[in-house]
Amino acid sequence: PNGARPLNDGVDLSVPAPAAEFHDGRSPRRPDEELHMHTSSALRFGEAMAALTIGRAMDSMRVGYQVVPDTTIRLSTLRSRNAILIGDPTLTPIIGQELQRTPLSIEYDPTVGDFVVKERTSKGQPLVVAPDAASRGKLRHVPGLLTVLPSDDPPEGNKKTVIFACANSAGCQGAAEFFSSPNSMRELRARFAKEGIHGFPRAYQVVLRCQSDNVALLSFIYEAHRVLDRSVR
């Protein structure tokens, strides 16, 4: 939308017609929306590192897998299979569609001037986890979002769709490293146990606060979680 311009110290550039055509083919705009281009040091390095991290974890467990680009995936593709999705829901339609059924997602917040992890509905104060203001040459904390959902299975099915979502790509890497870390997952399971859930619930989300140099992940810490389905499978 007009005014939705992240404050990343970039240069506001006009959008060439071919780039606008490509964008609109993936994410159509309303008549009142404009496109702008910005320079940025936040390379999409984190998504590649997230894929490498989770690939190594599956290799260590002798689990076979296939890597495919998001442009070949539809919601029907995920039915009755385990899948891992990595990327920015504002840029990757399949992730945006999946996060439409969760309380936490990544959205632009005009009061912050950047993309944040935001809770759509809440009985109390909605959770908002925002990145630090961008500043060249300084470390920055950015949010990452881990989501585990049941794939569209029959009721007795046990297939999962795992999503590592981010706006700044270090957040995707942080979510992947958290999910691949036995210590992190043991601590998460202990948090669930305190809520009376003995095991991993069928559907849940975890927000992480990830420190980066605007390109690479340096560290991550747990911030919050939400349980979507308490049943354990």
N, C-alpha and C positions, 0 to 999 in steps of 0.2 A: 504493500500500500504506500501511498505518498507519505514520505517522512520516515519510512522504515529503512533507515540507512545506518548500519552498524558503525559505531564510532571507533574505527580501527586506524585512524590517521592516514587512511588511503586517499587517493585522488579520485574525485568524482568524474567519471568519464562517460561520454555518450556511448550508446550501445549500437554496434553495427547491425544492419538489417538481418544478415544471416544468423547472427547470435540471437537476436530477438525471435526469429522464426524457430530456431532450435529450442529455445526456452519455452515458447508458447506451445510447441508440439508436445512437451512433457508436462507442463503446468500452465494451462490457459489462464490468462489474466482477465479481470473485470475491466470494463471500459474506463474506470477511474484510477486504474493502477498504471504506474510507469516503471520502466526498467532503468537501472543505473549500474555501472560497473565501477569497481574499486580495486586499486592495487592492494595486495595483502601479503604478509609474510607467513600466514597460517596455511602452509601447504597441506595437501591431503595425504601427508605421510602417515598419519596415525591410522587411517583405514588399512593401509598396506601392512603396517606393523601389527594391527589387530588380527588380520587374516593369518599372518605368520605365527603369531602367538597361539591362536586357537588350533592352527594346523599342527604345530609341534605337540600341543597337548593331546590331540587325537592320535598322532603318530605314536606317542608314548603309551597310549592305551590300545594300540593296534586296531584303531577304528578307521575304516576306509571312508573317503569323502570325495566330493566333486566340487570344483570351484567354477561358478558361472557368473557372468555379468548381470547386473540388476535388470537390464533391458530385456532379458529373456525370461524373467520371472513374473508370474501372475499369482493372484491369491489361490487359484485352483491348483497351481504347481505345488503349493505347500501342503495340500490335503494329504493326510495319511502318511506323512514322512517327517523326519527330523530335519530341521533347517536352522541355519545361522545367518542372520542378515546384519550387514555392517554398513553404516553410513549416516548421512544427514537426512532426516525425514523431510526437510524442506527442499531437498534436491533429489531424493530417491523416492519416487511415488509409492513403491511397494511398502517401504517402511512407514511412510506417512499414513497409508491406509491401515496398516496393522495397529499403529498407535492411536487410531481413532477410537478403539475399543478399550483404552486404558485411561486411568485418571491422570497419569503423568505423561507429558509430552514436551516437545521442544517448540517454543513459539517465540516470535519477536515481541519484546516488551518495550513500548515506546517510552515508558518512564525510565528505563535503564539505557535505552539506546543500543540494545544488543539482543541476541537470542539467549533465552533462559530455559531451564527446566521448570515447568509450571504445572501446578495442579488445577485441573479444570473445575472440579467440584470438591467441596470439603465441608464437614459439619462445623469445623472451626476455622482458624486462619489458614487459607490455602498455602501450600508449600511453594516457595519460589527460590530457586538456586541460580544466582546470576554470576557471570564471570567478572573478574576484576577488570577495571578499565584498562584498555590496551595502552601500552607505553613502550616505545621502541627501546630495546636493550635491557628490559626488565622482565623478571619472571612473572608469570600470570597464572592464577587459578581459574580453571574453566570446569563446567559440569560435564559429567558423562552419565549416561542412563542405560542401565541393564534391565531388560524386560524378558521374562519367561512366560510364554503363553501356550496353551494347548493348541496343537494344530487342529484343523477342522476334521476331527475323527468321529467315528461312531462313539456312542457313550462309553463303551468299554475300552476305547483306544487310549494309548499312552504316548503318542508322538508329541514332540515339543517344537515350538519355534522360539529361538533365542535371538534377541535383538541387541546389538551394541550400537546405540544411537548417540549422536553428538552434533554440535554446530561447529565447534573448533575440533579438528580431528584428533587432538590429544585425548579428548574425552572418550572417543571410541576405543582407543588403545587402552585407556585406563579401565574401561568396562570389560574388555577382553582379558586383561591381566588379572583383574579381580576374579572373574569367573573361572580362570584357569589356575588360580592359586588355592591349594588345599587349605592353607591357614585362613585365608579370607573367607572361604566357603564354610569352614568349621565355625568361625566367629558368627557368620550370618545364620547358620543353623542354630547356634546358641541363642541368638536374638529371637528366632522363631519359637524356640522352646519356651522362652519367657512369656510368650503370648499363648501358650498352650498348644502349639503346633509341633508335633514330634516328627520331624523330618522336613523335607522341602515341600512347600505347598505347590499345588498344581499350577498356580499363576501368581506371579509377584513382580515387583519392580524395585530396583535399588538405584539410588542417586549417589554418585561419587563426586568428590571434589578433587580435581586433578591439577597438579602443578606442571607447567610447561614453560618452555622458552619461546612459545608461539609457534613452534614447529614440532619438537619432540617431547614426549612425556618424560617427566622426571620422577614423579611419585604420585600416589593416589591415596585417599582416605575415604572411609564410609561416611556418608552424610545422613541418609534417611532411607526408609523403605516403606513400601505399601504392599499389603497382601490383597490380591484380587479374588482368589479362590482358596479357602483354607483346607480343602480336602488334599490328602497326601497320596501321591501315586509314584 
